[in-house]
Amino acid sequence: MRYLSILFFMLAIVACQPKKTEEKPLSDEQLMEKANALAQKYIITDGHIDLPYRLHESNFNIEENKDEILNVEKGDFDYTRAVKGGLNAPFMSIYIPAELQKTGGAKELADTLISMVNDIANAYPDKFAVAKSAGDVEKQFAEGKISLPMGMENGAPIGDDLANVAYFKKKGISYITLTHSKDNLICDSSYDTTRTWNGLSPFGVEVVKEMNKQGIMVDVSHISDSTFYQIMRMTKVPVIASHSSCRHFTPGFERNMSDEMIKMLGENDGVIQINFGSTFLDQGSRDAYDHLSSYLKAVRDNPNDTASQNYIKDYTAEYPIHTNVQKAADHIDHVVELVGIDHVGLGSDFDGVGDSLPVGLKDVSQYPNLIFELLKRGYTDEDIEKICYKNVFRVWKKVDEVAKQS
């Protein structure tokens, strides 16, 4: 009888407990609201934005065209759109065209573009600040400023002088993409079939060692596969791919990373930062661009070429050349499936991939669209934070830490 009393007592307690209600899934409108909130809450770092070279090509003068940086909507980046999209730490690409490897002037151009980034920060000290470390970005984020870290795209300015690695570190360069579209003195390019070195040159081996020593991240974007594997065998620190995507979706496009390479990058504790260009994300876009290349050139050469314009319009109605934000999320999914959430980030290539940007990722105001898509797929707030900046900052801080111990 005593046991029955106890049983009835326990049942009564259970009956009095409030019933748990299942959480209703958020609507798309609520998810978009959350995506915008997370974009403002977390630091967003983008591994590659080609603003400096775009300005250089347009003969930009900070004194005469100062307001262009604020709100002119030329190209893919300005201050207003960056604030709207929550972009806090765009790596300014110090891009060096491959032809300067033959003609000379690579180091001089690098210095010019670095000075331009500094000029922007000096012109708007309340809005921008040059960042040389992840710690700088964190401090500047707390101050409400957009950080301008720098990465050099193409190691050609190093020339044949190893001392230039330390020179550019002091100038504020935080990563170096070892080459661009052609083999150089350091290594082979994914775009070049010459295979001058079959990977790293003897000098390139010393450059990678010196970058480890000086605290400059090694960027494996643009390099050949053999160069990548040689770096992985010798680097003492994690590496980044500042603006690359997954070859799984673009078979045969060596500029993107294969599954095997991504797995090795994960073992290295590195990060691949997804390039937003449609031809990096979608084989269909690559095929369409290849088919239309002569017509697109004809229109560039002659804007009044209506025959070419009409053909492009008719063709793209059936075979779009622009993919969409969902495909960028597919690449993030693929990396996560291969190596986990800790090894993927954002590397848009804004201002560097022309008109090939996807629907929903056309400029720096649209990062929330990608966050929204990831939230729809079940990514947590912590996952979003890692993708936005924590993964890259882990590598950046580790590279700095090891260099200080050298």
TIBA-316279 format. One record per atom (N, C-alpha, C): x, y, z. Coordinates in steps of 0.05 Angstrom, whole numbers, plus 5000, padded with zeros to 4 digits. Layout:
N
XYZ ...
% end
This chain:
406
501749765000 500050005000 501750255000 503950235016 505850465017 507050514990 507650304975 508850334949 506850464929 504250384932 502250504915 501950804920 502150874945 501951164952 504251324940 506651194941 509051334929 508651364899 507551144886 507151144857 505251364850 502951384864 500951594858 502151874862 503851894883 505152154889 506952244866 508552044855 510352104833 508752174807 506652034803 504952084779 503752364781 503052444805 501852714809 503952924803 506352874812 508553074806 508953104776 509052864762 509452874733 507253024720 504752974729 502453104717 502453404720 503753494742 503953784747 506153924732 508053764720 510253894705 509154024680 510254264673 509354394649 510154224624 508354204605 508954044582 510854204563 512954054553 514854174535 513554204508 513854444497 512754484470 515054474450 514654344428 516754334407 517154614395 519654684392 520254944380 519454944350 517955144343 517155164315 519455254298 519855144275 522055234258 521555524250 523755674247 523555954239 522655974210 521156174205 520356234177 522756344162 522556354136 524756474120 525156764128 523056904133 523357184142 524857204168 524257024187 525657034213 528556944210 529056754192 531756664187 533456884175 532257034156 533657254144 534257474164 532457524182 532857714204 535157624221 535257364227 537357254243 540057264229 540057214203 542457224187 543657504187 541957704184 542957984186 544058044213 542757944234 543757994261 546457864266 546757614256 549357474260 551557614244 550857714220 552857854204 553958104219 552258224235 553158464250 554458384277 553658154287 554658064313 557557954311 558057804290 560657674287 562457834269 565057804273 566957904253 566657744228 566557874205 566657734179 569257804166 570957604161 573357654146 573157514119 573957654099 573957554071 576857534062 577657304052 580457254046 581557404022 579757524005 580857633981 578957833968 579658083969 578158293955 580058463939 579558493913 581558623895 581158923892 580259053913 579759343912 582259503904 584659453916 586959623909 587659623880 587659393867 588359383839 586259513821 583659473829 581559603814 581859913815 582460013838 582860303841 585260393825 587460233826 589860293811 589260313781 587760123771 587160113742 585460353734 583860463752 582260693745 583660953751 586260943757 587861183764 586661333787 585661183807 584461293831 586361473846 585461703854 586961883871 585461943896 586561873919 585161903944 584262183950 585862383941 585162663946 582862753929 582762663904 580762753885 578162593886 578462333893 576162153891 575562023918 576062163939 575862053966 573261923972 571062043963 568461943970 567761683956 569261613935 568761363921 568961123940 570561143960 570860923979 568360893997 566861114000 564661114019 562061004007 561161113985 558561033975 558161113946 559560983928 559261033900 558260793885 558560563898 557660303886 558960243860 561460333857 563060223835 564359963844 564559783825 565759523833 563959383854 565259213870 563759043889 564059143918 565759343923 566359423951 566159723954 564759813974 565060083985 564260064015 564660284030 564260274058 561260224065 559460354052 556660324059 555660034055 556459914033 555659644028 556959444047 559459504054 560859334073 559559334100 558759564109 557359594135 554659434133 553259474112 550659334109 551059024110 553158924097 553558644096 554958524120 555958704138 557358614162 560258544158 561358634136 564158574130 566058744147 567758604163 569458754181 572458734175 573258524161 576058484156 576558374128 576158544107 576758454080 579758464075 580858234068 583758234061 584058374034 585458604035 586058754011 588158603994 587458533970 589258383953 591258573940 593758523945 595958663932 596658503908 595058533887 595258363863 597458453844 599158263836 601358323818 601058163792 600458293770 600058143744 602557983737 602057753725 604357573718 606257693699 605357873681 607257983662 609558143674 609058243699 611158393712 613558223720 613057953720 615257773726 617357783704 616557863680 618457893657 619358173653 617458363656 618058643649 619458793672 619058683697 620058833720 617859013732 618359113755 616459303767 614559173787 614958913793 613058783811 613258893840 615658933850 615959033877 614959323879 615459483858 614559753858 611459773858 610159603843 607259603843 606159513870 607459313882 606559223909 606759453929 608859603928 609159823946 607060043941 606360083915 604360283908 601560193919 600859943916 598259853925 598159843956 600259773969 600359783998 599960064008 601260253995 600960544002 598060633998 596760523977 593960603972 592160503995 592660264005 591060164028 591560334052 594060404057 594660584080 593360864076 593260954052 592061214046 589061214052 587760994046 584860974052 584360984082 586060834097 585760844126 586361114138 588361254126 589061514136 586961724129 585661684106 583561874098 581061854115 580561614125 578161574141 578861424167 580261544185 581161404209 578961314228 576561434224 574261354241 572761114229 573461044204 572060824190 573860584184 576360634178 578160424169 580760424186 581960194187 584660174200 586159934188 588659974182 590259754172 590759554194 590459304188 590859094208 593158904200 594958854218 597258684213 597058414228 594958384244 594658134259 591658094265 590957844273 588257794281 587557964306 589458004323 588958174347 588258464339 589558564318 588958834308 585958844300 585158634285 582358634276 580358624299 580958464319 579158444342 578958714356 581158844359 581159114372 579659314355 580159314329 578759504312 575759454309 575059194310 572259124310 570759244334 572059224357 570959334382 570659644380 572359764363 572260054359 570260134337 569059944324 567160004303 568360064276 570859984272 572260044247 572359794229 572559834203 573059624184 576159594182 577059354187 579959294186 580759244157 583159324150 584259274123 586859114126 586658854131 589058684129 589858654100 592358574094 593258554067 594458284061 593858174037 595157934027 596257993999 598557893993 599857943967 599257713948 597957773926 597157573906 599357563884 601057363887 603357323870 605857403885 607557213889 610057263904 612257393887 611557483863 613557603845 615057833857 613858003874 615358233886 617758143903 617757893912 620057793927 622457783909 622057753883 624257733864 625957493871 628557533871 630357313878 631857373904 630657553920 631857643945 630157563969 631057363984 629557264007 629057474028 630657684029 630257894049 627658044044 626558024020 624058154014 621658034029 621957794039 619757674054 619357834080 621557884094 621458044118 620658334112 621558434089 620858704080 617758734078 616458544065 613558564062 612058494087 613158334104 611958294131 611758554146 613958714146 613958974159 612059164146 611559134120 609759304106 606759244112 606359014125 603658944133 602458714117 604058564102 602958334087 602658094106 600257984107 599657764125 599557494111 599157494085 599457244070 600557304043 601757104030 602757124003 601656893987 600256953965 599556753945 602056713928 603256473929 605956443918 606256523889 604256473873 604356553845 601556623836 601356703810 598656763799 598256583775 598056703751 597256553727 599556423712 602056483720 604456373707 606356273727 607956073720 610155993737 611956233742 613056243766 614956463772 617456353786 619056513799 621556423810 621056243835 618556243845 617956093870 616855823864 614955803844 613555553840 611955553814 610655333809 608855303786 606055393792 604655493771 601955583773 599955373763 597655363774 595555183765 594655243737 594955493728 594055583702 596155543680 598655473688 600855463669 601555163665 601655083640 602354803634 605354753630 606954963633 609854933629 611054753649 610154773674 611254613697 614354653698 615054903702 617854983702 619454833724 618254803747 619654683770 618454413779 616254333767 614754103777 614154133807 613354373814 612654443842 614054693851 615354683874 616954903884 619654903871 620755143866 623555173858 625255143883 627855093880 629655093904 629355363920 629155583905 628755843919 626055843932 623955733920 621355723931 621255573958 622855363960 622955213985 623955404007 625955564001 626955754021 624955974027 623356054007 621356264011 619256164031 618355914028 616355804046 617455784074 619955704077 621155684103 621355964116 622056164099 622356434109 619556554117 617556484102 614856574109 613956464135 614556204140 614056084166 615556234188 618056304182 619756444202 618756724208 617856864187 617057144190 614157174199 612556964197 609756984206 607957084184 608456994159 606657054137 605256804129 602656804127 601156564120 601756484091 602156234086 602456124059 599756084047 599256214024 596656184010 597055993987 595555773987 595955563966 594055593943 592555813942 590955873918 592855923894 591955853871 593355903845 595755713840 596655573859 599055403854 598255133842 600155003829 599654743818 599354533840 598254303833 597854093852 600453993864 602453963847 605053863857 606254063877 605854323871 606854533890 605454503917 602854463916 601254433940 602354203957 602753973945 603553733961 606353773973 608053913958 610753963969 610654153993 608954353991 608654534014 607554394038 605554224034 604354074056 606353904071 608353804056 610353624068 612453784084 612654044079 614854194091 613954414111 611554524108 610754754124 610554674154 611354854171 611254804200 608654904212 607055044196 604655174206 602355114187 599855154196 597555134177 597755334155 596455264132 596355444109 593455514103 593055714086 590355784076 590255764046 587855724036 587255774008 585356014008 586456254003 584956504009 582556543991 582456423967 580156463950 580056233929 579455993940 579255753923 576655613930 575755433911 573355283916 573854983911 571854823910 572054533909 572054423881 574154273873 574254163846 572153953842 571053843863 568853653862 566653753844 566154013844 563954123828 564854223801 567554243796 568654333771 570854153762 570253903755 572353703748 574253813727 576753773732 578753863712 579754143716 578554293733 579354573738 581354573761 583954573754 586054533774 586254773793 585254993785 585355233803 583755183829 581655013828 580254923852 581654693865 580854633889 582254423904 580754153903 582253943899 581053673898 580353583927 578753373928 578053263955 580553173970 582453053956 584852963969 586353193981 586553413966 587953653976 586453774000 583853783998 582353904021 582753734046 582853464043 583253294066 586053344078 588053384061 590753434070 590853714084 589353904073 589154164085 587954144113 585953974116 584753934142 586653814162 588253614153 590253494170 592353694179 592853894162 594754104167 593554314186 590854294192 589354484208 588954754193 589054734166 588754974150 585855034143 585455234125 582755324118 582655384089 580455294076 579855374048 577655584050 578055814037 576156034037 574856034010 572255994009 570855933984 570656183966 571556143942 571356353921 568456363911 567356603908 564556643899 564156643869 566256663853 565956673824 564356443813 562456493796 560756283785 562356063772 564456133758 566055933744 567755763763 567955853788 569255693809 567255503823 564755583822 562755443837 561155233821 560955273795 558955123779 560055043752 560154793745 561154703719 559354813697 556754833702 554954943682 555755233674 556455383694 557355663689 559955663673 561755483680 564255463665 563755403636 561955203631 561355123604 560055363588 558255503602 556955723588 558855953582 560656013600 562656223595 564556133572 565355883572 567055783550 565655813523 563155743522 561655763497 561356043488 560956233507 560356503500 562756683499 565156583503 567556743506 567956933483 567656833458 568157003435 565957213432 563457153440 561357353438 561657563460 562457483484 562957673505 565257863498 567257753486 569557923477 568558123455 566858023437 565958203415 564358433427 562758383448 561258603460 563058793475 565058683489 566958863503 568459043483 569158923460 570559083439 568759283425 566159203423 564259373408 561559363423 561059543441 558559543456 556059563438 556359633413 554059663395 553559403378 554959193385 554758943371 552158803380 549858873368 547258773377 546958473371 548158383350 547958103342 549157923365 551458003374 552757843396 551157873421 550158113427 548558163451 546057983451 544757973428 542257813426 542857513429 545157423418 545857143420 546357073450 547857253464 548457203492 545857193508 543957373502 541457383516 539857133512 539657043487 538156793481 539456553493 542056533492 543456303503 543256283533 543656503546 543556503576 540756463587 538756513570 536056463579 535656163584 537156003569 536955713572 539355593588 541655723586 544055623600 545255863615 544355913640 545356143655 548356133660 549556353658 552456373664 552956433693 550856533707 551156603735 549756383752 551256273770 550056083789 548856243812 548456123835 546956263857 548256213884 547356343903 548456333930 548256043941 546255893933 545955623942 548355453935 549455503911 551755343902 554255413919 554555663928 556755723947 556455573973 553955543982 553355394006 553955094002 553554993977 554154723971 557154663974 558854853967 561754823970 562454814000 561154984015 561654984044 560854714055 558454614047 557554354056 559554134049 560654154025 562553944016 565053934033 566154174039 568554184056 567854074084 565554144095 564854054122 564553754122 563353644101 563053354099 565753214097 567653334084 570253214081 572053234106 572153474118 574153524139 572953664164 570453734164 569253854187 569054164185 567654274204 566954554204 569254744209 571554634219 573754804227 575554894204 574954814180 576854844158 575754984133 573655154138 572455294115 571955584123 572255764103 571756044108 570756174082 570956444081 569956594058 572256744044 572356714018 574356844002 573256933975 571557123975 569757193953 571057243926 573457373927 574657473902 573057703890 571657853908 570258093899 572158283885 571258413865 572858593848 574958453832 574958183833 576958033818 575857833798 573257773800 572057583782 570057713763 570157973760 568458113741 565558063745 564158013722 561257983723 560257703728 562057533738 561257243741 560157183769 559657383785 558657333812 555857223813 555257043832 552656903832 550357083840 547957003833 545557133843 545457103873 545257323887 545157323916 547857383929 549957393913 552657453924 554157653905 552757873898 553858053878 555758263889 555758313915 557558503927 557758463957 559258633970 559858593999 557458654017 555258734006 552858774023 551358504027 552158294013 550458064011 551357814026 553357844044 554057614061 551757494077 549857664086 547557544101 545957344084 545957364057 544557174041 545756894043 548456884045 549756624048 549356514077 549456694096 548856604124 546056494126 544156634113 541356544113 541156254101 542556214079 542555944067 543755734085 545855804099 547055614118 545255554142 543855764151 541955724173 539755534165 538755574140 536655404130 537555104129 540155064126 541254794124 541954674151 541454824172 541854724199 544454794212 546054974200 548455064213 547755224238 549355184259 548855324284 550155594284 549555754304 550856014307 553855984310 554655774325 557555724329 558855654303 557455494286 558555424260 558955674243 556955854243 557056094227 559456264237 559756284263 562056444273 564656334264 564956074263 567455954254 567956014224 565855994208 566156044180 566756334175 565456514189 565856804185 568656894192 569856794213 572456894220 574156704237 572956554255 574556404275 576556204263 575756074242 577555884230 580056014219 579656234204 581956374193 583656494215 582356604235 583856734257 585556524272 584556274274 586156064286 588756024272 588656014245 591055974229 592856224231 591656454229 593256704230 594756734256 593356674278 594656694304 596856474308 596356244297 598356024300 600856094284 600456204260 602856284244 604456504259 603056694270 604456904286 605856794310 604556604324 605656484348 608256334342 608156164321 610556014314 612856194305 612156404290 614256594282 615656724306 614056794326 615256914350 617156724365 616656464361 618356264375 620756194358 620856294333 623156214316 625756354324 
% end
